[in-house]
Amino acid sequence: MNDAYAQWQARSRIAVWHPCTQMKQHERTPPVPIARAQGAWLYDHRGARYLDAISSWWVNLFGHANPRINAALGAQLDDFAHVMLAGFTHAPVIELSERLAALAPAGLGHAFYASDGASATEIALKMSFHYWQQRGAHDKTRYVRLAGGYHGETVGALGVTDVALFRAPYGPLLRSNPVLPSPALRDAGDVRSAQRAVDDAIGALEAYLRSDGATTAALIVEPLVQGAGGMAMYDARYLRRARELTHAHDVHLIADEIMTGFGRTGTMFACEQAAITPDLLCLSKGITGGYLPLSCVLATDRMFDAFYDDDVARGFLHSHSYTGNALACRAALAVLDIFRDDDVIAANRATASRWRNIAAPLSAHPRVRNPRQCGMIIAFDAHSERKGFAAWFAERAAASELLLRPIGKTVYFMPPYVVTDAEFALLVERTLAILDEC
Ligand SMILES: Cc1ncc(COP(=O)(O)O)c(C=O)c1O
């Protein structure tokens, strides 16, 4: 216990209540104390390294300790770090709002900020409900969500999430919003074609909106990939039709691109692949390249106008202390500069196809089911009877210098975009070796 590494572990277990963690499991596998990080690698206090193959919970795009983001933050620190955004404004938040509006699907010109993804979900849900109240549609009091959807873990966000493990303890607190079939093939035993799954989901949405559209404020979806629900991927056709149907039935479409935004699915935003503009677009995670907490809801003129009034009480009176934090906005601007200057979306198209080739041997492994890719996300389901598969796999991965965190039996790669081909090959090679032990 003299070694500093073990001491950090022991102190963390006593003082830090870790997120999404059964703390007792740390008796057997204590948290890994990280001392520094560079590019796609994390280094612990003993000097061991871990390839950050899931971008530190899907936030990091351009590597740790990125010199361009570091420089932007240093410059902003010399001016100021934070100022309240009610009654005040500043260049970073204005520039960021203008640039996000220019990059997002057309018509989303009003940016409302918060800090984490779940707060963005809360804002979108409140805005949608409040919009209908202001417009006199008082019966529109619920949301409709998709099976396997995930939108965060605050109480409102959990109300539109469909992951039993996270919802179950809070059942009595949660709204029982209706759940519609997912357009993704989510179950290994599902023998439908991918297109059939989309058709079925569209049919169910159509039927739901016909009977319940009048009492529904919004449909909330994760465009193209349902992430935390198991990296379930589906065709853009569903989104196109969902947009038409929600328009026709006067129901808002909330696109939660907290995970899919900023290039993860191959385009800047997944909605682009369906050529749709949602009523509300939720962004977070990659927005600051994994540096600082920032989230944003982009809204249409129509949404904004419903709150624009002489009466204060008709405004959207929602706030968080750190709304529009200048440092976080500066990090986000540096991220957008990198996207522009390095033509990242075009470069990623080539990277995604190289990843596909490098990962090809996985598809042939007898333990691999349903291998899939959407842009910069590669996933498969492991065929294994092993109890506690996810924890076991993550432990084996750490012993092989990989940070991987399967969701159930779904193993996925979502590294920073800057990971080299050699690093990606190492990721695949070591994953294959772990699969051999399954
Ligand atoms: C699609 C989606 N929405 C919302 C969230 C919640 O974001 P946060 O963890 O920052 O609250 C997540 C997080 O994984 C997510 O993937």
The ligand as a Gaussian input file, in Angstrom:
#p B3LYP/6-31G(d) Opt

LIG

0 1
 C      -27.997000       9.735000     -27.016000
 C      -27.645000      10.229000     -25.652000
 N      -28.434000      11.132000     -25.054000
 C      -28.147000      11.616000     -23.833000
 C      -27.044000      11.195000     -23.140000
 C      -26.759000      11.738000     -21.764000
 O      -25.621000      12.542000     -21.786000
 P      -24.844000      12.857000     -20.417000
 O      -24.240000      11.566000     -19.980000
 O      -23.844000      13.884000     -20.775000
 O      -25.874000      13.359000     -19.446000
 C      -26.211000      10.238000     -23.712000
 C      -25.044000       9.726000     -22.977000
 O      -24.492000       8.697000     -23.266000
 C      -26.515000       9.735000     -25.000000
 O      -25.759000       8.808000     -25.607000

